[in-house]
Amino acid sequence: MIVVDVNTIAYLWIPGEMTGFAEKTLERDSAWVSPILWKSEFRNILAQYLRRGLIHFKTAQRCLDGAESQMSGHEYIIPSSLIMRKVTDYHCSAYDCEYMALADDLRIKLVTSDRQILKEFSETAISLKSFAAGN
């Protein structure tokens, strides 16, 4: 089981240069979990793609439906106190700290491409590319 951030989920569902890494990560460990926050962030990513004309509405809806189906039952609500402790000790956003709080609480790795998270939480976070490569 691994915690994945919204970008890892987006890379899997929205075709692009990082999709292969997300697919390999899924092959290595298909038990993805995430804070419920991922859903709002994913909708925001899809909104940006729609507004830029990079995808059509039906494609965005298919991506959202697929991601929601994949993550259903694997979403967590994180106590604010756990998140705020991370915010106090690190320089990441509260959103990012939510992913880290879940990883720490479950004592598992967070797979991400976010450089700040990888820098701040080097003991718990692993890059998507490294995880996909089996490192």
LUMDREN-484270 format. One record per residue: x, z, y of N, C-alpha, C in turn. Coordinates in pm, 1 decimal, m for minus. Layout:
<rs>
      n_x      n_z      n_y     ca_x     ca_z     ca_y      c_x      c_z      c_y
        X        Z        Y        X        Z        Y        X        Z        Y
...
</rs>
This chain:
<rs>
      n_x      n_z      n_y     ca_x     ca_z     ca_y      c_x      c_z      c_y
     84.4      0.0   m117.3      0.0      0.0      0.0     89.3      0.0    124.2
     50.3    m81.5    223.9    122.2    m88.0    351.1     22.0    m87.9    466.1
     64.7    m33.8    579.0    m11.4    m47.6    702.7     32.3   m178.8    766.0
    m63.0   m255.4    813.0    m32.6   m378.7    884.0    m94.8   m370.9   1023.2
    m24.4   m425.6   1120.4    m81.2   m429.1   1254.8   m163.6   m555.9   1271.0
   m230.7   m566.3   1382.9   m321.1   m679.3   1405.9   m248.0   m812.6   1403.2
   m124.6   m815.8   1449.4    m53.4   m943.1   1449.6    m26.4   m991.7   1307.6
      4.7   m901.4   1217.6     25.6   m939.5   1078.2   m103.3   m997.5   1020.2
   m214.8   m933.8   1050.2   m344.9   m984.3   1004.6   m371.9  m1121.4   1067.1
   m345.9  m1133.8   1195.8   m369.4  m1261.3   1265.3   m281.2  m1371.8   1209.2
   m156.4  m1341.0   1179.1    m67.0  m1442.2   1123.1   m120.0  m1495.0    989.0
   m186.5  m1409.3    914.3   m241.7  m1451.9    786.3   m361.0  m1545.4    806.1
   m446.3  m1513.1    901.9   m573.6  m1583.6    915.6   m573.0  m1698.7   1016.3
   m481.5  m1696.2   1111.5   m473.1  m1803.4   1210.9   m346.1  m1881.5   1180.4
   m358.2  m2003.5   1130.3   m240.3  m2079.7   1090.3   m139.2  m2095.9   1204.3
    m12.6  m2072.9   1170.7     94.9  m2084.7   1268.6    229.2  m2065.1   1201.0
    332.9  m2053.8   1283.2    469.2  m2045.6   1230.1    496.8  m1919.8   1147.9
    417.9  m1813.8   1167.7    440.9  m1688.4   1095.0    349.6  m1673.4    973.4
    260.3  m1768.2    951.1    163.6  m1758.0    842.1    231.9  m1744.0    706.4
    336.0  m1818.5    682.6    407.2  m1809.9    554.6    460.8  m1670.4    526.8
    510.5  m1604.8    630.8    561.5  m1468.0    614.2    447.3  m1372.0    580.6
    333.2  m1391.0    645.1    216.8  m1306.1    616.5    168.0  m1329.1    473.3
    167.8  m1454.2    429.9    125.0  m1484.7    293.4    220.1  m1423.0    191.0
    349.2  m1430.0    215.2    447.2  m1368.4    123.3    430.8  m1216.2    121.0
    402.0  m1158.6    238.2    378.0  m1014.1    245.9    256.8   m976.8    162.2
    151.5  m1056.1    170.8     31.0  m1031.4     91.5     60.1  m1043.1    m57.7
    145.3  m1138.0    m95.2    185.0  m1152.3   m235.5    262.6  m1029.5   m283.5
    349.6   m977.8   m197.6    431.5   m861.5   m234.0    348.2   m734.8   m244.2
    251.3   m720.6   m153.7    166.6   m601.4   m152.7     31.5   m640.2    m93.0
    m68.5   m646.9   m176.5   m200.9   m689.8   m130.7   m287.5   m574.8    m80.8
   m237.4   m453.0    m90.8   m313.4   m336.0    m45.2   m281.6   m308.7    101.8
   m346.8   m384.3    188.7   m326.6   m369.8    332.9   m427.1   m270.8    389.4
   m378.4   m179.4    472.4   m464.8    m86.2    544.0   m429.7    m91.7    692.2
   m525.2    m49.6    773.8   m503.7    m55.2    918.0   m602.6     38.2    986.9
   m568.6     83.3   1107.3   m668.4    156.9   1184.7   m783.3     63.1   1219.6
   m902.0    115.9   1235.8  m1019.3     36.1   1271.0   m996.8    m43.4   1400.0
   m902.8      1.7   1479.7   m863.4    m65.5   1603.5   m829.3   m212.5   1581.9
   m777.7   m248.6   1466.4   m735.0   m386.3   1440.0   m845.4   m485.6   1472.1
   m970.5   m446.4   1445.1  m1083.3   m538.2   1459.2  m1104.0   m581.3   1604.2
  m1099.4   m485.7   1695.7  m1114.1   m518.5   1838.6   m997.2   m602.4   1887.0
   m877.7   m567.0   1842.5   m759.9   m644.0   1882.1   m765.0   m786.2   1825.9
   m813.0   m801.3   1703.8   m822.1   m933.0   1642.5   m924.2  m1019.9   1716.6
  m1037.6   m960.4   1751.4  m1137.4  m1036.5   1829.6  m1077.5  m1082.4   1961.4
   m995.5   m999.2   2022.2   m931.1  m1035.8   2148.4   m832.9  m1152.3   2129.3
   m756.6  m1150.8   2021.0   m666.1  m1261.8   1991.1   m746.3  m1390.5   1973.5
   m855.2  m1382.7   1897.1   m939.0  m1501.0   1876.2   m999.2  m1549.9   2007.9
  m1037.7  m1457.2   2094.6  m1091.8  m1495.7   2225.2   m989.4  m1573.8   2305.7
   m864.5  m1530.2   2301.1   m758.2  m1601.4   2372.7   m738.1  m1741.5   2315.6
   m740.2  m1755.7   2184.1   m727.0  m1886.8   2120.8   m843.7  m1977.7   2159.8
   m965.2  m1921.3   2160.4  m1082.4  m1999.0   2198.9  m1073.5  m2046.0   2343.5
  m1039.7  m1956.0   2432.7  m1033.7  m1988.8   2575.5   m925.9  m2090.0   2609.2
   m819.7  m2091.2   2530.9   m711.8  m2188.9   2551.7   m740.2  m2321.3   2480.9
   m850.2  m2326.5   2407.3   m885.2  m2448.2   2335.7   m799.4  m2473.6   2213.2
   m737.0  m2368.5   2158.9   m648.3  m2383.8   2043.8   m724.1  m2385.2   1911.3
   m843.4  m2325.6   1911.0   m930.0  m2328.9   1792.7  m1074.4  m2346.0   1838.3
  m1158.6  m2391.0   1747.8  m1301.9  m2404.7   1774.8  m1372.2  m2275.3   1734.2
  m1493.0  m2259.1   1784.4  m1569.9  m2138.1   1755.4  m1587.9  m2117.5   1605.1
  m1622.4  m2223.0   1531.8  m1644.8  m2208.5   1387.1  m1517.8  m2162.8   1315.6
  m1403.2  m2210.8   1359.8  m1275.7  m2167.8   1301.8  m1250.9  m2020.5   1331.6
  m1275.1  m1981.6   1455.8  m1257.9  m1841.1   1494.3  m1349.4  m1751.6   1411.4
  m1472.3  m1794.8   1391.4  m1567.5  m1714.7   1313.5  m1524.4  m1705.0   1168.0
  m1471.2  m1815.6   1111.2  m1421.2  m1812.7    973.5  m1303.4  m1715.8    960.7
  m1213.4  m1719.7   1058.9  m1097.8  m1628.0   1058.4  m1145.6  m1483.8   1064.8
  m1239.2  m1456.7   1153.7  m1291.2  m1320.7   1169.5  m1362.2  m1274.4   1043.1
  m1446.9  m1360.0    987.2  m1518.4  m1323.5    864.7  m1420.8  m1295.5    750.6
  m1319.8  m1381.0    735.8  m1222.0  m1362.4    629.2  m1142.1  m1234.7    645.6
  m1095.8  m1209.9    767.6  m1017.0  m1089.2    793.6  m1101.8   m963.6    774.1
  m1225.0   m966.6    823.0  m1312.1   m850.2    805.5  m1340.8   m824.2    658.1
  m1360.1   m929.2    581.8  m1383.2   m913.4    438.6  m1259.3   m854.6    370.5
  m1142.6   m907.1    405.3  m1017.3   m858.5    347.4   m995.4   m710.4    378.1
  m1021.4   m669.6    500.6   m989.0   m534.0    543.8  m1102.5   m433.5    520.2
  m1219.3   m481.7    480.9  m1332.9   m393.2    456.9  m1296.6   m285.6    354.6
  m1321.4   m162.0    390.4  m1290.0    m50.3    302.3  m1145.2     m4.3    310.1
  m1066.6    m72.7    394.4   m924.8    m39.5    409.7   m892.0     m4.1    554.3
   m993.4     40.6    625.3   m979.3     73.5    767.6   m991.9    223.8    785.6
   m911.4    275.3    877.0   m906.8    419.3    898.9   m933.7    453.2   1044.9
  m1000.7    565.0   1064.1  m1014.8    623.3   1197.7   m910.2    732.9   1206.6
   m824.2    721.7   1305.9   m711.3    813.3   1320.3   m747.3    922.3   1420.8
   m724.5   1048.9   1388.8   m750.5   1154.9   1485.8   m667.3   1134.2   1612.9
   m731.9   1149.4   1725.2   m664.0   1129.6   1854.0   m541.3   1217.2   1869.3
   m545.4   1335.9   1812.8   m430.3   1426.4   1826.1   m305.2   1366.5   1762.4
   m320.9   1297.6   1649.1   m205.1   1235.5   1584.1   m148.5   1122.2   1669.8
   m237.4   1046.0   1728.5   m195.0    934.4   1814.2   m124.9    987.1   1938.8
   m183.2   1086.2   2000.9   m128.0   1137.9   2126.6      6.7   1206.9   2106.5
     29.2   1263.8   1987.8    162.4   1318.8   1959.1    266.7   1207.3   1959.2
    231.6   1094.8   1904.8    322.9    979.4   1904.8    344.9    928.8   2047.4
    237.3    921.7   2124.0    246.5    875.3   2263.2    341.4    964.6   2342.9
    336.2   1093.1   2317.0    420.7   1188.8   2387.7    568.3   1170.2   2354.0
    595.6   1135.0   2230.1    734.4   1127.1   2183.1    797.6    988.5   2191.1
    715.2    884.6   2207.6    767.5    747.7   2203.8    717.2    667.4   2322.9
    777.8    551.0   2343.5    744.9    467.6   2458.9    656.0    348.7   2422.9
    583.7    357.8   2314.7    491.0    252.6   2273.7    352.0    280.7   2329.6
    269.4    178.2   2331.5    131.0    195.8   2377.2     55.4    285.8   2280.0
    m55.7    338.8   2325.4   m140.2    419.6   2237.8   m190.1    335.9   2120.6
   m215.5    206.7   2145.4   m257.2    117.0   2036.9   m150.2    112.1   1928.2
    m26.7     89.3   1969.2     83.6     82.7   1873.6    103.3    216.0   1801.9
     90.1    323.5   1874.9    105.9    456.6   1815.3     m2.4    484.8   1712.0
   m117.2    420.9   1727.3   m224.3    438.9   1629.2   m182.6    383.9   1492.5
   m119.1    268.3   1492.3    m69.3    211.3   1366.9     37.3    302.0   1305.7
    126.5    352.5   1389.4    233.5    439.1   1339.8    179.2    572.2   1288.7
     80.6    625.6   1357.8     21.1    751.7   1313.1    m40.3    735.4   1174.2
   m103.8    621.8   1150.8   m161.8    596.8   1018.1    m51.4    585.5    912.6
     53.5    510.1    942.7    163.6    495.6    847.1    226.0    631.2    814.8
    247.8    711.1    916.3    306.4    844.0    894.1    212.3    932.8    814.0
     83.4    928.1    848.4    m15.0   1011.9    780.6    m24.8    976.2    632.0
    m18.2    846.5    600.8    m27.0    801.9    462.1    109.3    797.8    392.0
    214.2    821.2    470.7    352.4    818.9    420.2    387.6    683.5    356.3
    353.7    577.3    431.2    384.2    441.9    386.5    442.6    362.9    503.1
    490.4    243.5    474.7    552.5    157.4    576.1    447.3     86.1    661.0
    486.7     57.8    784.7    410.0    m29.0    873.1    482.6   m162.3    879.7
    412.7   m269.4    849.0    469.8   m403.3    857.7    422.9   m464.7    989.5
    520.9   m506.6   1070.7    491.6   m555.1   1205.4    598.5   m653.6   1251.1
    566.1   m728.2   1353.8    664.9   m814.0   1419.8    693.4   m764.8   1560.5
    633.1   m654.5   1596.8    646.8   m599.0   1731.3    784.8   m534.9   1747.7
    865.1   m590.4   1835.9   1002.7   m542.0   1854.5   1008.9   m397.1   1901.1
    918.6   m359.5   1990.4    918.9   m222.0   2041.7    888.3   m122.5   1929.5
    790.2   m153.6   1848.7    756.9    m65.3   1736.1    875.2    m57.5   1639.8
    934.4   m171.2   1608.9   1048.6   m172.5   1516.7   1164.4    m90.7   1571.3
   1183.8    m94.3   1700.9   1291.6    m17.0   1763.9   1259.1    132.0   1764.3
   1139.4    165.9   1806.8   1100.4    307.0   1822.7   1079.6    377.9   1688.0
   1028.8    306.9   1591.2    991.8    367.4   1463.4   1070.6    305.0   1348.2
   1198.8    295.7   1364.8   1284.4    223.7   1269.6   1282.5    282.7   1128.3
   1246.9    407.9   1113.4   1244.2    467.8    980.4   1117.0    433.8    903.0
   1010.7    402.4    975.5    881.6    376.9    910.8    838.8    231.3    920.4
    873.6    164.4   1027.7    831.8     25.9   1048.5    933.3    m71.0    989.7
    882.6   m179.6    935.5    967.1   m285.7    881.2    913.6   m418.8    934.2
   1003.0   m509.9    962.2    959.4   m638.0   1017.6    887.0   m719.9    910.7
    793.0   m798.7    955.6    718.2   m886.4    867.1    812.6   m977.8    789.3
    909.9  m1035.4    858.5   1003.3  m1126.0    792.7   1084.2  m1054.7    685.1
   1130.0   m933.2    714.3   1208.5   m856.8    616.1   1123.8   m819.3    495.7
   1002.5   m773.0    520.2    914.9   m734.4    408.8    882.9   m855.3    322.5
    853.0   m968.3    385.8    820.9  m1090.8    312.7    938.6  m1136.0    226.6
   1059.8  m1110.9    276.3   1179.9  m1150.7    202.3   1216.7  m1052.9     91.3
   1145.7   m942.3     84.7   1173.4   m844.6    m20.7   1275.7   m740.0     15.7
   1308.3   m729.6    144.8   1407.2   m630.5    189.8   1345.3   m494.2    213.5
</rs>
